[in-house]
Amino acid sequence: MRRPTTICHPELVSGSSVNNNSKTLMKILFDHQIFVSQKNGGISRFFCNLIAHLKQEKNTEILLPVVEHENEYLKEFTNIINPKIAPSKIQKFLKKDQNFVAINSFFESGNFDIFHPTYYSKYFLEHLKNKPFVTTIHDMTYELYPEFFSPKDQTANLKLESAKRAKKIIVVSENTKKDLIRLTDIKEEKIAVIAQACSLDTSINIDRNLLISPNQEYLLYVGTRGIYKNFYFTVLAIEKTLKDNPNLNLLCFGQPFNKKEKTFLASHGLDKKVFAIQGDDSTLVGLYKNALAFLAPSYCEGFYVTLLEAFACGCPVLASNKEPIPEVAGDAAIYFDPKDNLTIKASVEKIISDSNLRKKMSAKGLERNKLFTWQNVARQTRELYESIL
């Protein structure tokens, strides 16, 4: 069983080179970027949880000067917003971007120790002076699959510049670290691997009958359905299985189906077998807890935190064998080749027909999830900060 490396930088593992000054107050400045660009989404959720748990670390002060946002997660974490920041009347009158005004006030005062931007815009580079900054790279999808994105998209270029100029780089998996080293000239010693953790409250219980009819069973797919997510190929791989099992459906938690997706499903006679479900965390937890299995067929991920969500809810996992999925899931998933329709179909038919196997995989997932905690993420991140001061 391969265990995940939650932080691989040798200095941080041994602790020998860490500047162990945790008795000294450390002020960490985050910015608004991801909270104004995402109403919801994995990266903004990641930063909300990281910041909330860093606040619990001793002698750590979090500065998050976000004045305006519509992010659903940040609204729930109102205690992590810096209370000292408020737009002045003159700012409102001049209609300046209040978030930039707020963050610039910190750059000008220099009253912080480390800056941790929440995305890759380079607006701050001319203002940081001699203050160090740390950047987090969540995946290398733009670099690995540029054909899936607009030629005008500058994410990859901005990410690279941020990575080159940062004092340290955090990546969320060993696989992302390998991709970063292979695709750029960034040195290994600059990179630390710090895994993610499940953010769901799994104590939530929801009536199964509110999710699906009593005599129906379902497989669960969660998240976006872009090309590298392998959604279309997976649906075709299990088309016959869905049709041969009248009580079996595929539920897709996320955005409603668009016109293209509806046409695709209807053309294969699956519009009454595959459904898009929207809802909050309680709905998602209920879906995980009552699914026969969670399908994770992606070609490319940075970490795939939905694996941990499924584990935490006791949901058996069927997953792509492409890294970093085995790195995260270990022996707690049943793997298939995401480009082989027969192995996808076989793994689905195996799990839906064997209740003992489902119980076994559920138990393995619950144990696997215990390896990943936000307390560890926060502690390791703070140790990384200490190492560069």
Number of C-alpha atoms within 10 A of each C-alpha: 9 10 13 21 16 23 24 19 19 12 16 18 14 10 13 10 13 17 14 13 13 14 9 10 12 20 16 22 21 20 22 21 18 21 25 17 14 17 15 16 16 13 16 24 20 19 19 19 23 19 21 19 17 24 18 14 14 14 14 17 19 19 24 20 26 25 20 14 17 13 18 15 19 21 13 10 13 11 11 21 18 15 13 9 18 15 15 10 9 9 13 11 8 9 9 12 13 20 20 17 18 20 21 17 13 16 19 11 8 15 13 16 17 22 22 16 21 20 22 22 17 13 9 16 12 8 13 17 11 7 14 17 24 21 23 25 24 22 21 21 18 17 18 13 12 13 9 12 13 9 8 6 11 13 14 16 14 15 20 18 13 23 24 17 15 18 17 21 23 23 27 24 30 24 21 24 24 12 16 22 14 11 12 12 10 15 11 13 12 14 23 26 24 24 27 25 25 21 18 17 13 19 10 14 12 16 10 15 10 10 16 15 10 10 9 12 20 22 24 25 24 21 14 14 17 11 13 16 18 18 20 15 17 20 20 18 21 20 19 12 17 23 15 10 11 12 14 19 21 23 22 24 20 17 14 13 15 9 8 9 14 15 14 15 20 14 10 11 13 21 14 11 18 22 17 14 18 12 10 9 14 15 20 24 23 19 29 24 24 20 22 23 26 28 25 27 25 23 19 21 20 22 25 22 21 20 27 27 24 30 29 27 25 27 29 31 30 23 24 24 19 18 20 21 26 20 19 28 28 16 16 25 25 20 21 22 15 23 16 12 16 14 15 26 20 14 16 24 14 14 19 17 11 11 12 10 14 20 14 13 24 24 17 21 27 20 14 21 22 13 16 17 15 19 17 18 21 22 17 21 21 18 20 23 23 19 17 15 14
